[in-house]
Amino acid sequence: MADRSFLAWPFFEERHRALAVELEAWCEATIHDAEAADTDEACRSLVQELGSAGFLKLCVGDGDSRPDVRSLAICREILARHHGLADFAFAMQGLGSGAISLFGTIEQKREWLPRVASGKAIAAFAMTEPECGSDAANMATSAMREGNEWVLVGEKTYISNGGIADYYLTFARTGEGEGSRGLSAFIVPAESVAVVQRIDAIAAHPLARLKYDNVRIPADAIVGEPGEGFRVGMETLNLFRVTVGAAALGFARRALDEALAFSSNRRLGTGKLSDNAVTQAKLADMATAIDASSLLIYRAAWQQDVGGTDHRRAAAMAKLNATESAQQIIDAAVQMHGGMGVTKGAKVEELYREIRALRIYEGASEVQRQIIARDLLKEHRA
């Protein structure tokens, strides 16, 4: 049983504690702790089940206000601790609809957010390109205005939910200015986009490379104003960045649970592996790192929800620390399991594959360090 004492911290309200209890019970009853044979079908099913249970409503807010980050973080931590694909299914509904929640028109919100919240539409966020990862300002995909339409040309890659999404929140260059000043965001129906490659990652998630071959969409499919795409994308990513750390925290908590159970039962000489001083030191380090990550995550989530300062830096710190620490914690759990730790089917082996991408997507660790350092220097100079 993972530690839940953090729910008593003053960052939370009673509704957050009730949510944790409800989702924990749902996971116990619904999620089967095994990797799916058909990832696409499993992901579709999880989206539908999360929607039917009402949890996806948390991803889209109420249409008038932004999603509650503490609720998102609690959900991602719990879901990730139970199953990586369940966390993925939940998170991508939020990321793929976040721009609409934050910047969409009333009509866009009415058309898409209820469908995302119910699990009847699968959302995707399409920013990364074959020659453009972290440097989003230099993307090449273009969108030209022709009468009452936009025409999109280009490619995107490593797009989560690629191949199963109902729409792609797509970023393209519209030319209002150089670099980040010339980007815009669009809602592009999936049937207009060609899936040219399915990508197999070390953790099985729906990923794809997409091609926009003179894709025509209505003029009102733009999200926000022309030239605001970079802001739309960055604010969406910043909203969900803390929750990436929360998912990493869920993986880390599960790794600690697995390490505690294994070391308490594994014989070593005349005793148990848990009697060994080296093992105890590892367990202590794992628990300490988990608490540190949890404090950073829920501080940042609280700041985003209730106001204050330092949102961007706090979010970057939370994601950076949680993902890097989780990698070390899971590695320690694998090491503790010995040969069993690298055996297909072992939970710690699955966690080892799941955690690696979190240090890359939605802002790699190197990018988070830049955000933190630049904000510190700006503050110092002021």
C-alpha positions as CSV (number, residue, x, y, z in Angstrom):
1,M,0.0,0.0,0.0
2,A,1.6,3.3,-1.1
3,D,1.9,6.1,1.4
4,R,-1.1,8.4,1.3
5,S,-0.2,10.6,4.3
6,F,0.7,13.5,2.0
7,L,-3.1,14.0,1.5
8,A,-3.2,15.6,4.9
9,W,-0.9,18.4,3.8
10,P,-2.4,21.9,3.7
11,F,-2.0,22.1,-0.1
12,F,-5.2,20.1,-0.4
13,E,-8.9,20.6,0.2
14,E,-11.4,18.0,1.3
15,R,-12.5,17.5,-2.3
16,H,-9.0,16.5,-3.3
17,R,-8.9,13.9,-0.5
18,A,-12.3,12.5,-1.6
19,L,-11.1,12.3,-5.2
20,A,-8.0,10.3,-4.1
21,V,-10.2,7.8,-2.2
22,E,-12.7,7.5,-5.1
23,L,-10.0,7.0,-7.8
24,E,-8.1,4.5,-5.7
25,A,-11.2,2.4,-5.3
26,W,-11.9,2.7,-9.1
27,C,-8.3,1.6,-9.9
28,E,-8.5,-1.4,-7.6
29,A,-11.8,-2.5,-9.3
30,T,-11.0,-1.6,-12.9
31,I,-7.4,-1.7,-13.8
32,H,-5.6,-5.0,-14.5
33,D,-1.9,-4.8,-13.7
34,A,-0.6,-6.3,-16.9
35,E,0.6,-4.9,-20.2
36,A,-2.0,-5.1,-22.9
37,A,-1.6,-7.2,-26.1
38,D,-3.3,-4.5,-28.2
39,T,-2.2,-1.1,-27.0
40,D,-4.5,0.9,-29.2
41,E,-7.6,-1.0,-28.1
42,A,-6.5,-0.9,-24.4
43,C,-6.0,2.9,-24.6
44,R,-9.4,3.5,-26.3
45,S,-11.0,1.3,-23.6
46,L,-9.3,3.2,-20.8
47,V,-10.4,6.6,-22.2
48,Q,-14.0,5.4,-22.4
49,E,-13.9,3.9,-18.8
50,L,-12.3,7.0,-17.4
51,G,-14.9,9.1,-19.1
52,S,-17.8,7.0,-18.0
53,A,-16.5,7.2,-14.4
54,G,-16.4,11.0,-14.6
55,F,-12.7,11.4,-14.1
56,L,-12.0,13.0,-17.5
57,K,-14.1,16.0,-16.5
58,L,-11.1,17.1,-14.4
59,C,-9.0,17.4,-17.6
60,V,-11.2,20.1,-19.2
61,G,-12.4,22.2,-16.2
62,D,-15.9,23.5,-16.3
63,G,-15.6,25.4,-19.6
64,D,-15.3,28.7,-17.8
65,S,-12.3,28.1,-15.6
66,R,-9.0,26.2,-16.1
67,P,-8.6,22.7,-14.9
68,D,-7.6,22.2,-11.2
69,V,-3.9,21.2,-11.3
70,R,-4.0,19.5,-7.8
71,S,-6.8,17.3,-9.0
72,L,-4.9,16.4,-12.2
73,A,-1.7,15.7,-10.2
74,I,-3.5,13.4,-7.8
75,C,-5.1,11.5,-10.6
76,R,-1.9,11.1,-12.5
77,E,0.0,9.9,-9.4
78,I,-2.6,7.3,-8.6
79,L,-3.1,6.1,-12.1
80,A,0.6,5.8,-12.8
81,R,1.1,3.8,-9.6
82,H,-1.4,1.3,-10.9
83,H,-0.7,1.3,-14.6
84,G,1.3,3.4,-17.0
85,L,-1.2,3.2,-19.9
86,A,-4.0,4.4,-17.6
87,D,-2.0,7.5,-16.7
88,F,-1.2,8.0,-20.4
89,A,-4.9,7.8,-21.4
90,F,-5.9,10.3,-18.8
91,A,-3.0,12.7,-19.4
92,M,-3.4,12.9,-23.2
93,Q,-7.1,13.8,-22.9
94,G,-6.0,16.8,-20.8
95,L,-3.0,17.9,-22.9
96,G,-4.9,17.5,-26.2
97,S,-7.8,19.6,-25.0
98,G,-5.9,22.0,-22.8
99,A,-5.5,24.7,-25.5
100,I,-9.2,24.6,-26.1
101,S,-10.0,24.9,-22.4
102,L,-7.6,27.9,-22.0
103,F,-8.0,29.7,-25.4
104,G,-10.9,28.2,-27.3
105,T,-14.0,30.0,-28.3
106,I,-17.4,29.2,-26.7
107,E,-18.3,27.2,-29.9
108,Q,-15.0,25.2,-29.8
109,K,-15.5,24.4,-26.1
110,R,-19.1,23.3,-26.6
111,E,-18.1,21.1,-29.6
112,W,-15.1,19.3,-28.1
113,L,-14.8,19.5,-24.4
114,P,-17.9,17.5,-23.5
115,R,-16.8,14.8,-25.9
116,V,-13.3,14.7,-24.4
117,A,-14.7,14.6,-20.9
118,S,-17.1,11.7,-21.7
119,G,-14.4,9.7,-23.4
120,K,-16.3,9.8,-26.7
121,A,-13.5,11.8,-28.4
122,I,-9.8,11.1,-28.1
123,A,-7.6,14.1,-28.0
124,A,-4.0,14.7,-29.2
125,F,-1.4,17.4,-29.0
126,A,0.7,17.8,-32.2
127,M,3.7,20.0,-31.8
128,T,6.9,17.9,-32.3
129,E,8.4,17.6,-35.8
130,P,11.0,15.4,-37.3
131,E,13.6,18.3,-37.3
132,C,12.1,20.2,-34.4
133,G,11.7,18.8,-30.8
134,S,12.4,21.2,-27.9
135,D,13.0,24.1,-30.3
136,A,9.3,24.6,-31.1
137,A,9.8,28.1,-32.4
138,N,11.5,26.7,-35.5
139,M,8.8,24.3,-36.6
140,A,8.3,24.0,-40.4
141,T,4.7,22.9,-40.7
142,S,2.8,25.8,-42.3
143,A,-0.8,27.0,-42.5
144,M,-1.9,29.4,-45.2
145,R,-5.2,31.3,-45.2
146,E,-7.2,30.8,-48.4
147,G,-10.6,32.5,-48.2
148,N,-12.6,30.8,-45.5
149,E,-10.1,28.0,-45.0
150,W,-6.7,27.3,-43.6
151,V,-4.4,24.9,-45.6
152,L,-1.9,23.0,-43.6
153,V,1.3,21.4,-45.0
154,G,4.0,19.5,-43.1
155,E,4.8,16.7,-40.7
156,K,4.6,15.9,-37.0
157,T,6.2,13.0,-35.2
158,Y,6.2,11.3,-31.8
159,I,2.6,12.4,-31.4
160,S,0.9,10.7,-28.5
161,N,-2.5,9.1,-29.4
162,G,-1.3,9.2,-33.1
163,G,-3.5,6.8,-35.0
164,I,-6.3,6.6,-32.5
165,A,-7.2,10.3,-31.9
166,D,-10.3,12.0,-33.2
167,Y,-8.6,15.3,-33.6
168,Y,-5.1,16.8,-33.4
169,L,-4.4,20.1,-31.7
170,T,-1.9,21.1,-34.3
171,F,0.7,23.9,-34.3
172,A,1.8,25.5,-37.6
173,R,3.6,28.5,-38.9
174,T,1.3,31.3,-40.2
175,G,4.0,33.9,-40.7
176,E,2.9,36.9,-38.5
177,G,6.5,37.2,-37.4
178,E,9.8,35.3,-37.1
179,G,10.4,32.4,-34.8
180,S,7.8,32.0,-32.1
181,R,5.9,35.1,-33.1
182,G,4.7,33.4,-36.3
183,L,2.9,30.3,-35.0
184,S,-0.8,29.5,-34.6
185,A,-2.8,26.6,-33.2
186,F,-5.6,24.6,-34.9
187,I,-8.1,21.9,-34.3
188,V,-7.6,19.4,-37.1
189,P,-10.0,16.4,-37.5
190,A,-8.1,13.1,-37.6
191,E,-9.7,12.0,-40.8
192,S,-7.9,14.8,-42.6
193,V,-4.4,13.7,-41.4
194,A,-2.4,10.8,-42.8
195,V,-0.7,8.5,-40.3
196,V,2.5,7.6,-42.2
197,Q,4.3,5.7,-39.4
198,R,3.4,4.0,-36.1
199,I,6.3,4.3,-33.6
200,D,7.2,1.5,-31.2
201,A,8.6,3.0,-28.0
202,I,10.2,1.1,-25.1
203,A,6.9,1.6,-23.2
204,A,3.9,0.6,-25.3
205,H,1.9,3.8,-26.0
206,P,0.1,4.9,-29.2
207,L,2.6,7.1,-31.0
208,A,2.7,8.1,-34.7
209,R,4.3,10.3,-37.4
210,L,1.7,12.4,-39.1
211,K,1.5,14.1,-42.5
212,Y,-0.5,17.1,-43.4
213,D,-0.8,17.1,-47.2
214,N,-2.7,20.3,-48.1
215,V,-5.2,19.7,-45.3
216,R,-8.1,22.1,-45.4
217,I,-9.9,23.2,-42.3
218,P,-12.4,26.0,-41.7
219,A,-11.2,29.4,-40.7
220,D,-12.8,29.1,-37.3
221,A,-10.7,26.0,-36.5
222,I,-7.9,28.3,-35.2
223,V,-7.5,28.3,-31.4
224,G,-6.7,31.8,-30.2
225,E,-5.5,34.5,-32.5
226,P,-3.1,34.1,-35.5
227,G,0.4,34.4,-34.2
228,E,-0.5,33.3,-30.7
229,G,0.3,29.7,-31.2
230,F,3.5,29.7,-29.2
231,R,1.8,31.2,-26.2
232,V,-1.1,28.8,-26.6
233,G,1.3,25.8,-26.7
234,M,3.6,27.0,-23.8
235,E,0.7,27.8,-21.5
236,T,-0.9,24.5,-22.2
237,L,2.4,22.7,-21.5
238,N,3.0,24.7,-18.3
239,L,-0.5,23.8,-17.0
240,F,0.3,20.1,-17.4
241,R,4.0,20.1,-16.6
242,V,3.5,19.6,-12.9
243,T,1.4,16.6,-13.6
244,V,4.2,14.9,-15.5
245,G,6.1,15.0,-12.3
246,A,3.1,13.6,-10.5
247,A,3.1,10.6,-12.9
248,A,6.8,10.1,-12.2
249,L,6.0,10.2,-8.5
250,G,3.4,7.5,-9.0
251,F,5.9,5.3,-10.8
252,A,8.4,5.9,-8.0
253,R,5.9,5.1,-5.2
254,R,5.1,1.8,-7.0
255,A,8.8,1.0,-7.3
256,L,9.3,1.6,-3.6
257,D,6.3,-0.6,-2.8
258,E,7.8,-3.4,-5.0
259,A,11.2,-3.0,-3.3
260,L,9.8,-3.1,0.2
261,A,7.7,-6.3,-0.6
262,F,10.6,-8.0,-2.4
263,S,13.3,-7.2,0.2
264,S,11.0,-8.3,3.0
265,N,10.4,-11.7,1.5
266,R,13.7,-12.4,-0.2
267,R,16.0,-14.6,1.8
268,L,19.6,-13.5,2.3
269,G,21.8,-15.9,4.3
270,T,19.9,-16.6,7.6
271,G,17.8,-13.5,7.3
272,K,16.0,-11.4,4.7
273,L,17.3,-8.9,2.2
274,S,15.6,-6.1,4.1
275,D,17.9,-6.9,7.1
276,N,20.9,-5.8,5.1
277,A,22.3,-2.3,5.9
278,V,22.9,-1.5,2.3
279,T,19.3,-2.4,1.4
280,Q,18.0,-0.3,4.3
281,A,20.1,2.7,3.1
282,K,18.6,2.3,-0.4
283,L,15.1,2.2,0.9
284,A,15.7,5.3,3.0
285,D,17.1,7.2,0.1
286,M,14.1,6.2,-2.1
287,A,11.6,7.3,0.5
288,T,13.3,10.6,1.1
289,A,13.5,11.4,-2.6
290,I,9.8,10.5,-3.0
291,D,8.8,12.9,-0.2
292,A,11.0,15.7,-1.7
293,S,9.4,15.2,-5.1
294,S,5.9,15.2,-3.6
295,L,6.5,18.4,-1.8
296,L,7.7,20.2,-5.0
297,I,4.9,18.8,-7.1
298,Y,2.0,19.7,-4.8
299,R,3.5,23.1,-3.9
300,A,3.7,23.9,-7.6
301,A,0.1,22.6,-8.2
302,W,-1.2,24.6,-5.3
303,Q,0.5,27.8,-6.7
304,Q,-1.1,27.3,-10.1
305,D,-4.5,26.8,-8.5
306,V,-4.7,29.5,-5.9
307,G,-2.4,32.1,-7.4
308,G,0.9,33.6,-6.1
309,T,4.2,33.8,-7.9
310,D,6.8,31.7,-9.5
311,H,4.4,29.3,-11.3
312,R,6.8,28.6,-14.2
313,R,9.9,28.0,-12.1
314,A,8.0,25.9,-9.6
315,A,6.5,23.8,-12.3
316,A,9.9,23.3,-13.9
317,M,11.5,22.3,-10.6
318,A,8.7,19.9,-9.8
319,K,9.0,18.1,-13.2
320,L,12.8,18.1,-13.2
321,N,13.2,16.7,-9.7
322,A,10.4,14.2,-9.8
323,T,11.3,12.7,-13.2
324,E,15.1,12.5,-12.5
325,S,14.5,11.1,-9.0
326,A,12.0,8.6,-10.2
327,Q,14.5,7.3,-12.7
328,Q,17.0,6.7,-9.9
329,I,14.4,5.2,-7.5
330,I,13.2,2.7,-10.2
331,D,16.8,1.8,-11.1
332,A,17.5,1.1,-7.4
333,A,14.4,-1.2,-7.3
334,V,15.5,-3.0,-10.4
335,Q,19.0,-3.5,-8.9
336,M,17.5,-4.8,-5.7
337,H,15.5,-7.4,-7.6
338,G,18.7,-8.7,-9.3
339,G,18.0,-10.9,-12.3
340,M,14.3,-10.7,-11.7
341,G,14.4,-7.0,-12.1
342,V,15.3,-7.2,-15.8
343,T,12.9,-10.0,-16.6
344,K,10.0,-9.3,-18.9
345,G,6.8,-9.4,-16.8
346,A,8.4,-8.0,-13.6
347,K,6.7,-4.8,-12.5
348,V,10.0,-3.0,-11.9
349,E,11.1,-3.9,-15.4
350,E,7.9,-2.3,-16.7
351,L,8.4,0.8,-14.6
352,Y,12.0,1.1,-15.9
353,R,10.6,1.4,-19.4
354,E,7.8,3.7,-18.4
355,I,9.8,6.3,-16.6
356,R,12.4,7.1,-19.3
357,A,10.2,9.1,-21.6
358,L,9.0,11.4,-18.8
359,R,12.5,13.0,-18.7
360,I,12.1,14.0,-22.3
361,Y,8.5,14.9,-23.2
362,E,6.7,18.1,-22.3
363,G,10.1,19.8,-21.9
364,A,13.2,17.7,-21.4
365,S,15.2,17.9,-18.2
366,E,17.8,20.1,-19.9
367,V,15.0,22.6,-20.9
368,Q,13.7,22.6,-17.3
369,R,17.1,23.5,-16.0
370,Q,17.2,26.4,-18.5
371,I,13.8,27.7,-17.3
372,I,14.9,27.5,-13.7
373,A,18.3,29.2,-14.2
374,R,17.0,32.0,-16.5
375,D,14.2,32.8,-14.0
376,L,16.7,32.9,-11.2
377,L,19.0,35.2,-13.2
378,K,16.1,37.5,-14.2
379,E,15.1,37.8,-10.6
380,H,18.7,38.5,-9.5
381,R,19.2,41.2,-12.1
382,A,16.0,42.8,-11.1
